[in-house]
Amino acid sequence: MLQRVDVGERSLSSYRGIAPDGLLAQVREQAKQLQGARVLHLNATPYGGGVSELLRSLVPLFNDIGVRADWQVIGGDNEFFRATKALHNGLQGGKEQLSSAEETIYRQTNEQNARQLGNIGSAYDVVFVHDPQPAALRSFCDRADQEHIRWIWRSHIDTSIPNPAVWKFLRPYLAGYDAAVFTMPQFVPPHLPIERIKIIAPAIDPLSPKNLRLADSTARQVLDWIGIQLNRPLITQVARFDLWKDPLGVIAAYRLARREVPDLQLALVGSMALDDPEGWEVYRQIQAESAADPQIHTFSNLTGVGNIEVNAFQRCSDVIVQKSLREGFGLVVSEALWKGTPVVAGRAGGIPLQMSNASLETALPQTPQTPQTPQTQTQTQAAASTSEVTVGGVLVESVEDCAAGILHLLQHPDEAEQLAKQGRERVRQQFLLPRLLRDDLSLLNELLN
Ligand code: UDP
């Protein structure tokens, strides 16, 4: 069931000249007292979504600086992942609750994975458990030979206002953790039974195939090959097929924008993740909504759209859209800005953190205060505009603002270029991988030394 993911090798020194001066030295400083420490990262999927994206880059870098790191993926069947998707939705404030059968499969699957981990427990000093899917596993690991292990729960989602019933279910399983990590302070859920809390934002890997520099001509060739018309304006959303990412709201915004830019194309690039069984249903809804419009293109990892294609989309689109309703961080925003492409994005979770001038500590966006299910925003809303032109592009809260933001950037290319340039610098300063590595190492030092 548990599976080790092979991530290859990478070197911290290759980030010299890309990440800010000084950061690599800080990483090495933090690593000094951690030589030989053994770290395990546990999550629920080896592909699809931001966590697997992060681990693929982070784990080899840990090894490069002398911390021995592994990445393992827990096993589970469809029923388990349906239960964990309900858990995920509930923790993000969705109305959905887990049935008692779902609670049972969640518990049992975690217990089975814990039993497997038990055999290798003595091989690690620290275990990072990512997100809610494997979170209960720690409560089933209480063998004497595991006492030295420090457990960290790394939550990547917005758990600021969890559904009370769902939170009541998960909360006891978190009691044995030594530390919890959230992307933003306001994501810390009420009465968290973990004393040590760290706030660490995720980051992108500028050297991964998704983000590495791609010649303009190559990127255009890639898009041409998969059917994008390069002589027409293009907007793209890259996101798992998930209602919290509001793909139908993106289509509605595109339709409004197209009234003024008739040759506008929309690409919805989505992926299916192993741990997200709702993806197919959302994909079907997108297909139904877009079937009649040949200027809407839908792509996925299952039809061969992988890292290089995503790189090309993020590089060559006139505007990248990320109209999330709830968002942990939204790596795709930093990915687009790093490529100098302006972004129109929902003011949700960690997105405003990326599109701001403020320091990480003070850039604290507002989160809606009531639990909700992801409501596709297809209706015209009378509310006054709350959009804001900011570092990297435009932050929006409605379909109309999203359309207006897209039009603004399309019709003011010089301003759009300027905003994107500021966005790229923001990403360089705050959201490149070595910064995340430094912050994780600092937490390891707190726990081990
Ligand atoms: N992604 C991808 N192909 C897709 C859709 C998404 O490679 O079709 C990647 C995307 O580039 C990003 C990650 O999956 O690196 C999504 O991370 P994000 O934090 O934006 O959202 P999450 O899926 O974790 O909610």
Boltz pocket constraint, residues with backbone or C-beta under 6 A from the ligand:
constraints:
  - pocket:
      binder: B
      contacts: [[A, 48], [A, 49], [A, 50], [A, 51], [A, 53], [A, 210], [A, 238], [A, 239], [A, 240], [A, 269], [A, 270], [A, 271], [A, 299], [A, 300], [A, 301], [A, 305], [A, 306], [A, 307], [A, 310], [A, 328], [A, 329], [A, 330], [A, 331], [A, 332], [A, 333], [A, 335]]
      max_distance: 6.0
